[in-house]
Amino acid sequence: MNKRFNFQYIGYSKLNDVIAIVATDLKNGIGKDNQLLWHLPDDLKHFKKLTLNQVVIMGRNTFESIGRPLPNRINVILSKHPTAAIKDVEWYSDIDLLLKELPMKYPDKQLIVIGGSQIYKLLYPYIQEIHRTLVHYVFDADTFFPDFEKDFECLESNFHTKDEKHLYDFEFQYWKRKNKR
Ligand SMILES: NC(=O)c1ccc[n+]([C@@H]2O[C@H](COP(=O)([O-])OP(=O)(O)OC[C@H]3O[C@@H](n4cnc5c(N)ncnc54)[C@H](OP(=O)(O)O)[C@@H]3O)[C@@H](O)[C@H]2O)c1
């Protein structure tokens, strides 16, 4: 696969842009009690397909919620208190250093922010594209994705009706920042 021109939903992606992948409910809720709010197997496959072999950037809470480094991806964890003992992850405590170093270290990979709420907010100004899975339900969430719709335009949307494996209707959306270079 050509890394500059990713598959299906990604059009042209400048190498050092930050891409966000998120699943939200209808009010941009993303989690509760440091867990996801739904189990949608096809969304997990979608997430894997988009992130495989790329750099995934996450906050410490999300890393703890996942419980292990994601295989076949470069795992970057943001924390003010890095835990050196955990193997196979790269720790950053300074967002400016992360944004400076990662593009130089991994020039042929996409930088993909995968959450959670604090880290989406922190990196929001740098996010140029969003792969959002919209779950058609309102949950009792305690963490949220920033209100982004005014800054981005939705270029693609694929609707999936609920079935025996998916309790909720959902859609895969691809959004691009309006003023993208
Ligand atoms: N639906 C989705 O797509 C999705 C995706 C991901 C996560 N989630 C959900 O989101 C929730 C977790 O989100 P969250 O906001 O609580 O946590 P988070 O963003 O995953 O992690 C927060 C942590 O990141 C570190 N951090 C924050 N700002 C920093 C900075 N400026 N510099 C360095 N480190 C910084 C801190 O770690 P230290 O405390 O160690 O300093 C902070 O506690 C969970 O419910 C999870 O399931 C949902």
The ligand as an ORCA input file, in Angstrom:
! r2SCAN-3c Opt
* xyz 0 1
  N     -14.872      6.509     21.652
  C     -13.595      6.635     21.313
  O     -13.251      6.689     20.131
  C     -12.554      6.707     22.391
  C     -11.196      6.722     22.041
  C     -10.252      6.800     23.067
  C     -10.656      6.892     24.382
  N     -11.971      6.878     24.680
  C     -12.441      6.997     26.051
  O     -11.950      8.225     26.567
  C     -11.819      8.085     27.989
  C     -10.395      8.498     28.398
  O     -10.205      9.881     28.089
  P      -9.560     10.881     29.155
  O      -9.745     12.254     28.633
  O     -10.065     10.566     30.497
  O      -8.024     10.467     29.168
  P      -6.860     10.455     28.052
  O      -6.978     11.635     27.172
  O      -6.825      9.115     27.423
  O      -5.546     10.547     28.973
  C      -5.395     11.622     29.866
  C      -3.995     11.610     30.406
  O      -3.084     12.068     29.393
  C      -2.007     12.747     30.008
  N      -1.965     14.134     29.560
  C      -3.002     15.001     29.398
  N      -2.564     16.196     28.992
  C      -1.217     16.086     28.890
  C      -0.194     16.984     28.510
  N      -0.455     18.271     28.180
  N       1.078     16.550     28.487
  C       1.379     15.268     28.855
  N       0.462     14.360     29.229
  C      -0.836     14.773     29.238
  C      -2.238     12.692     31.514
  O      -1.590     11.518     31.994
  P      -0.906     11.486     33.464
  O      -2.038     11.567     34.426
  O      -0.157     10.180     33.500
  O       0.012     12.683     33.532
  C      -3.743     12.536     31.582
  O      -4.192     11.967     32.790
  C     -12.123      6.622     28.298
  O     -13.477      6.495     28.699
  C     -11.908      5.925     26.980
  O     -12.637      4.732     26.871
  C     -12.924      6.791     23.699
*
